[in-house]
Amino acid sequence: METVHIKNTGLRGVPVADTKISFIDGEQGVLIYRGYRIEELAGKSTFLETAWLLLNDELPYAGQLNSFTRQIEESREIPDFIHDSFRRWPKGSFPMDVLQASVPLLAIADPELQDETRDGNLRKAIRLIAKIPGVVTAWHRIRNGMEPFPPDKSLSHAGNFLRQLHGKSPDPGVARDLDICLILHADHTFNASTFACREVVSTRAHMYAGVAAGVGALSGSLHGGANARVMKMLMELETEKDIAGWVRNEINQGRKIMGMGHAVYKTMDPRAAILREMSRRLGEKLGEKKWYDLSIRVEQAALEEFERRGKKTIKPNCDFYSASVYHMMGIPVDLMTPLFAVSRIAGWCAHIIEEKFGDAQAKPALYRPESEYVGHYCGKMGCTYRPAEERTHTQ
Ligand SMILES: CC(C)(COP(=O)(O)OP(=O)(O)OC[C@H]1O[C@@H](n2cnc3c(N)ncnc32)[C@H](O)[C@@H]1OP(=O)(O)O)[C@@H](O)C(=O)NCCC(=O)NCCS
């Protein structure tokens, strides 16, 4: 096979596989799930309907959606042994680490773990979508000395998450807004965590192994961890008078402004536009508009600074405005990235199934890129091994 030289580019602009699940036009700020614009889904769909769409290639009929919703509702319970182990884990553990560690626990509790048929994988996807919110909320309650709160079938997926987190039914408008946030974050082509999932299952590992890798990739501050870092930045800037000076100093120090810039979008991320309006509306409704106002001031200062530096394509991404939205919904800062996973699990599972069954295009089973060796080299016969006591620094 001919070698293609694209190394050290982070695979930017390099298509590595076909997909039928989602599409981005980074120049025009377009995001599409299986043919439908994100604006259309955010305005009209629900998270569970969108999850079905991602998993099944088309929007469901009413009967299909009812049956999918019932299966999710019936799969929400978390096995007791997971709650028991949470009670023994250090209370200061990071929620993303707890989530990543819980995914193999969900695997060993899955009676159909070895069923690698398409239907078996779809059922695993349903269990994962159903249980991840309960894992995130149970950990939060147990670390704070409370008991996990049971799920409620009368609420939407997002409403149930808020109820299990806070121990009381949420405001319906806030629950609908969170459901929209889940739709917005559900898939995003070959981002780092999705690629991690696909790479792992390309070895024929099971779905949970792929999802555990995805959670790990999502935890990083350049990916899903950015929303929590944005909120920390806003809290730090609450009393700052000179926002422009702060932004300039951060960039001069070689630090990034969190929630700004994107590997694919070179214009406004369409999800950020929806979240910006939601942040304004929620701020007015809940009497906390200061977070939206502050976000706008940081955005303007950052855009001016980027423009001054000739970097006009760095714009807010979805994490910039989801931070204030989640904060106003009462989501603790360190649960903002796990909440991203509550949504992205739908996309991860869809991509895992597409990868496992070659749905978009048949390809070699295993991802296996090349690397170029630039380390020590003593020729093809290799360096001479000497016992430790005979070694010198020059060897
Ligand atoms: C997401 C991200 C990694 C994508 O970046 P990318 O396309 O790979 O671009 P690079 O990181 O190579 O950045 C290109 C240039 O823009 C600068 N840049 C990009 N995003 C920046 C930001 N948020 N703040 C300051 N500078 C930024 C880089 O420093 C780099 O400058 P240089 O060419 O002088 O070295 C990057 O924009 C980033 O780190 N953003 C902040 C983290 C974040 O919000 N992540 C969530 C993504 S949804």
The ligand as an ORCA input file, in Angstrom:
! r2SCAN-3c Opt
* xyz 0 1
  C     -10.489     23.302     19.595
  C      -9.072     23.597     19.158
  C      -8.120     22.528     19.722
  C      -9.057     23.525     17.643
  O      -7.918     24.042     17.210
  P      -7.170     23.715     15.824
  O      -7.999     23.925     14.634
  O      -6.511     22.437     15.953
  O      -6.229     24.882     15.821
  P      -4.948     25.053     16.693
  O      -5.149     24.606     18.103
  O      -3.837     24.441     15.932
  O      -4.871     26.635     16.661
  C      -4.533     27.402     15.529
  C      -4.018     28.706     16.029
  O      -5.092     29.417     16.677
  C      -4.820     29.592     18.061
  N      -6.032     29.280     18.811
  C      -6.978     28.362     18.511
  N      -7.935     28.371     19.438
  C      -7.586     29.306     20.339
  C      -8.178     29.758     21.532
  N      -9.316     29.228     21.980
  N      -7.543     30.727     22.233
  C      -6.388     31.249     21.794
  N      -5.776     30.862     20.664
  C      -6.380     29.894     19.945
  C      -3.743     28.580     18.386
  O      -2.963     28.953     19.487
  C      -2.938     28.516     17.103
  O      -2.106     29.640     17.070
  P      -0.656     29.557     16.330
  O      -0.970     29.223     14.897
  O      -0.098     30.911     16.532
  O       0.104     28.462     17.021
  C      -8.626     25.003     19.650
  O      -9.377     26.001     19.029
  C      -8.718     25.123     21.149
  O      -7.832     24.649     21.857
  N      -9.793     25.775     21.681
  C      -9.984     25.902     23.112
  C     -10.531     24.612     23.711
  C     -11.967     24.366     23.353
  O     -12.815     25.232     23.432
  N     -12.247     23.112     22.970
  C     -13.584     22.682     22.625
  C     -13.692     22.386     21.174
  S     -15.367     22.066     20.710
*
